[in-house]
């Protein structure tokens, strides 16, 4: 089921623009604290090296925007997976020495025909996934204005472990 109309404007954006109305606000809206994605992929999960490289490249970029909460980690893992799959499909396509979109095959009767290389389809699919995830984090020029940075975390005072 898809949403109709425009996506909702974040509450913080409404407050900044002066269009916030308390009578229309969701009183149960979660207030998330900002969080930084670790520089390295968590150990012990058996991720491939391509995921580790993508994680190391993307974590500083997402952290610099200041839009991540701890609950966004799953979406970030999806972004990392899509980038790693995209890079592996590119490597597979270029390793064949031919970057054209077709290759020769034979049908059941033995007649040759040209078919699309599977890597091309993978590249198209992962490209759409990456664009979706980048939009969620506000990492494209068009989407940057739609996200609001979370407020900076306060200094640790020793009671943070009891607040969570």
KOLLUMFI-366832 format. One record per residue: residue in one letter; y, z, x of N, C-alpha, C in turn; residue number from 1. Coordinates in steps of 0.1 Angstrom, whole numbers. Atoms other than C-alpha are relative to their C-alpha. Layout:
residues N
   resn     n_v     n_w     n_u    ca_v    ca_w    ca_u     c_v     c_w     c_u   resi
      A       Y       Z       X       Y       Z       X       Y       Z       X    NUM
...
//
This chain:
residues 164
   resn     n_v     n_w     n_u    ca_v    ca_w    ca_u     c_v     c_w     c_u   resi
      X     -12       0       8       0       0       0      12       0       9      1
      X     -12       0      -8      33     -10      15      12       6      -7      2
      X     -12      -6       5      66       6      11      10     -11      -5      3
      X      -9       9       5      92     -12     -10      14       3       5      4
      X     -14      -2      -4     128     -18       0       2       4      14      5
      X      -4      -3     -14     146      -6      31      -8      13       4      6
      X       6     -13      -4     130      22      52      11      10      -1      7
      X     -10     -11       2     146      56      47       7       3      13      8
      X      -8      -4     -11     174      66      70      -3      14       4      9
      X       3     -13      -4     166      96      91      11      10      -4     10
      X      -9     -10       5     183     128      79      11       2      11     11
      X     -10      -2     -11     200     133     113      10     -11       0     12
      X     -10      11       1     216      99     110      10       1     -11     13
      X      -8      -3      11     229     108      76      11      10       3     14
      X      -9     -11      -3     244     140      89      11      -5      10     15
      X     -10       5     -10     261     122     118      10     -10      -7     16
      X      -9       9       7     275      95      95       8       6     -11     17
      X      -7      -7      10     287     120      70      -4      -4     -14     18
      X       5       4      13     266     106      41     -11       9      -5     19
      X      11     -10       4     242     136      39       4       7     -13     20
      X      -2      -7      12     239     151       5     -11      10      -2     21
      X      10     -10       0     221     184       2      -8      -1     -13     22
      X       7       1      12     211     178     -34     -11     -11       0     23
      X      10      10      -2     191     147     -23      -9       2      11     24
      X       8      -3     -12     176     162       8     -13       6      -3     25
      X      13      -6       1     140     171      12       0      14       6     26
      X       0     -14      -6     139     209      16     -11       3       9     27
      X      12      -3      -8     105     208      31      -2     -10      12     28
      X       1      10     -11     113     181      57      -3       8      13     29
      X       3      -7     -12      98     191      90      11      -2      11     30
      X      -9       1     -10     121     199     118      -7       1      14     31
      X       8       0     -12     104     189     150       8       3      13     32
      X      -7      -3     -13     113     201     185      -3     -12       9     33
      X       2      11     -10     117     175     212     -11       4      10     34
      X      11      -2      -9      88     171     236      -1     -11      10     35
      X       2      10     -11      81     152     268     -14      -4       1     36
      X      13       5      -2      51     130     272      -4       3      15     37
      X       3      -2     -14      32     140     304       0     -13       8     38
      X       0      11      -9      36     117     333     -13      -7       2     39
      X      13       6      -2      -1     112     337      -9       2     -12     40
      X       9      -1      12     -28     106     311      -9      13       2     41
      X       9     -12       0     -48     138     302     -13      -3       7     42
      X      12       2      -7     -78     142     324     -12       4      -9     43
      X      12      -4       7    -114     144     312      -3      -8     -13     44
      X       3       7      12    -112     119     284      -7     -13       3     45
      X       7      12      -3    -127      90     303       7     -13      -3     46
      X      -8      12       3     -99      65     298      -1     -10      12     47
      X       1      10     -11    -101      32     318      13       1       8     48
      X     -12       0      -9     -77      27     347      11      -8      -5     49
      X     -11       8       6     -57       1     328       8       9      -9     50
      X      -7      -9       9     -48      28     303       9       9       8     51
      X      -8      -9      -9     -37      51     331      12      -7       5     52
      X     -12       8      -6     -14      24     346      10      -2     -11     53
      X      -9       2      11       1      17     312       7      13      -4     54
      X      -6     -13       3       6      54     305      11       4      10     55
      X     -10      -3     -10      24      59     338      12      -8      -1     56
      X     -11       8       1      46      30     332       9       3     -13     57
      X      -7      -2      13      55      38     295       6      14      -2     58
      X      -4     -14       3      58      76     296      15       3       4     59
      X     -15      -2      -3      92      77     315       9      -7      -9     60
      X      -8       8       9     106      50     293       2       7     -14     61
      X      -1      -6      13      98      68     261       7      14       1     62
      X      -6     -13      -2     108     102     275      16      -1       1     63
      X     -14       2      -2     142      88     285       8      -1     -13     64
      X      -7       2      13     150      80     248       2      13      -7     65
      X      -2     -13       7     145     116     237      -4       0     -15     66
      X       4       1      14     128     106     204     -14       5      -3     67
      X      14      -4       2      94     121     209      -2      14      -3     68
      X       4     -13       3      79     151     193     -15       1       3     69
      X      14      -2      -3      44     165     200      -9      -8     -10     70
      X       8       8      10      31     148     168       0     -15       3     71
      X      -1      14      -3      40     114     182     -10      -4      11     72
      X       9       3     -11      13     116     209     -10     -11      -4     73
      X      10      10       5     -12      96     188       6     -14       0     74
      X      -7      13       1      13      68     182       2      -5      15     75
      X      -1       4     -14      20      68     220     -13      -5       6     76
      X      13       4      -4     -17      65     227      -3     -14      -5     77
      X       2      13       6     -18      35     204       8     -11       8     78
      X      -9       9      -8      11      19     223      -7      -3      14     79
      X       6       2     -13      -7      25     256     -12      -9      -1     80
      X      12       8       2     -40      10     243       4     -14      -2     81
      X      -4      14       3     -22     -21     230       5      -7      13     82
      X      -5       5     -12      -4     -26     263     -11      -3      10     83
      X      11       1      -9     -36     -21     283      -9     -12      -4     84
      X       8      11       5     -55     -46     261       7     -13       2     85
      X      -8      12      -2     -27     -71     264      -1      -4      15     86
      X       1       3     -14     -27     -69     302     -14      -5       4     87
      X      13       5      -4     -65     -73     304      -3     -14      -6     88
      X       2      13       5     -64    -103     281       8     -10       8     89
      X      -7       8      -9     -37    -118     303      -8      -3      12     90
      X       8       2     -13     -58    -112     334     -12      -9      -2     91
      X      11       8       3     -88    -127     318       3     -15      -2     92
      X      -4      14       2     -69    -158     307       4      -7      13     93
      X      -5       6     -12     -53    -164     340     -11       0      11     94
      X      11       0     -10     -85    -156     360      -8     -13      -1     95
      X       8      12       2    -101    -187     345       7     -12       7     96
      X      -7      11      -7     -75    -209     363       6      -9     -10     97
      X      -5       9      10     -66    -226     331       7       8     -11     98
      X      -6      -8      10     -40    -211     308       2      -8     -13     99
      X      -1       8      12     -43    -238     281      -7       8     -11    100
      X       5      -7      11     -52    -227     246     -14      -5      -5    101
      X      12       5       5     -84    -247     243     -11      -1      11    102
      X      11       3     -10    -118    -251     260     -11      -7      -7    103
      X      11       8       6    -148    -273     254     -12       8      -4    104
      X      12      -6       5    -177    -262     233      -8     -11      -7    105
      X       9      10       8    -206    -279     215      -4       7     -13    106
      X       4      -5      13    -214    -274     179     -16       0      -1    107
      X      15       0       2    -250    -270     165      -7     -13       3    108
      X       6      13      -1    -256    -307     166       2      -5      15    109
      X      -2       4     -14    -245    -308     203      12      -9       2    110
      X     -13       8      -2    -212    -326     197      11       9       5    111
      X     -10      -8      -6    -184    -314     219      13       1      -9    112
      X     -12      -2       7    -152    -300     203       9      10       8    113
      X      -9      -9      -7    -122    -281     215       2      13      -9    114
      X      -2     -13       7    -119    -244     205      10       9       7    115
      X     -10      -9      -5     -92    -218     210      -7      10       9    116
      X       6     -11      -9     -99    -194     239       2      13      -7    117
      X      -1     -13       7    -105    -159     225      12       9       6    118
      X     -10      -8      -6     -80    -144     250      14      -3      -6    119
      X     -12       3       6     -52    -163     233       2       8     -13    120
      X       0      -8      12     -60    -146     200       3      14       2    121
      X      -2     -14      -4     -62    -113     217      15       3       4    122
      X     -13      -2      -4     -28    -118     233      10       0     -12    123
      X      -9       0      12     -12    -127     199      -1      13      -8    124
      X       2     -12       8     -28     -97     182       7      12       7    125
      X      -5     -12      -7     -18     -72     209      15      -1       1    126
      X     -15       2       0      17     -87     211       6       5     -13    127
      X      -5      -5      12      22     -79     174      -1      16       0    128
      X       2     -14       0       8     -44     179      11       7       9    129
      X     -10      -6      -9      31     -37     209      14      -1      -7    130
      X     -13       1       7      61     -49     189       1      11     -11    131
      X       0     -11      10      52     -25     161       2      14       6    132
      X      -2     -14      -7      48       5     184      13       1       7    133
      X     -13      -1      -6      79      -3     203      11       2     -10    134
      X     -10      -3      11      99      -4     170      -1      14      -4    135
      X       1     -14       4      85      30     161       7      10      10    136
      X      -7      -9      -9      99      45     193      14      -5       3    137
      X     -14       5      -2     132      25     192       2      -6      13    138
      X       0       6     -14     124       6     224       4     -15       0    139
      X      -5      14       0     137     -28     213      15       0      -4    140
      X     -14       0       2     174     -37     211       3       1     -15    141
      X      -3       0      14     173     -42     173      -4      14      -6    142
      X       4     -12       6     155      -9     166       6      12       7    143
      X      -6     -11      -7     174      13     191      10       7      -9    144
      X     -10      -7       8     201      20     165      -6       7     -12    145
      X       6      -6      11     176      31     139      -6      13       2    146
      X       6     -13      -3     162      61     157      11       9       5    147
      X      -9     -10      -4     179      93     164      -7       9      10    148
      X       6      -9     -10     173     114     195      -1      14      -5    149
      X       1     -14       4     160     149     189       9       8       9    150
      X      -9      -9      -8     182     177     201      -8       5      13    151
      X       7      -5     -13     175     189     237      -7      13      -2    152
      X       7     -13       1     150     217     240       8      11       7    153
      X      -7     -12      -5     164     251     246      -8       5      12    154
      X       7      -6     -12     156     270     278     -11       9      -4    155
      X      11      -9       3     123     288     279       4      15       2    156
      X      -4     -14      -2     128     325     273     -13       9       0    157
      X      12      -8       0      91     337     275      -6       2     -14    158
      X       6      -2      14      86     338     237      -4     -13      -6    159
      X       4      13       5      78     301     233     -14      -1      -5    160
      X      14       1       4      41     306     232      -3       7     -14    161
      X       2      -7      13      45     330     202       7      -8     -12    162
      X      -7       8      10      68     305     183      -8     -11      -5    163
      X       8      12       4      43     277     182     -10       3     -10    164
//
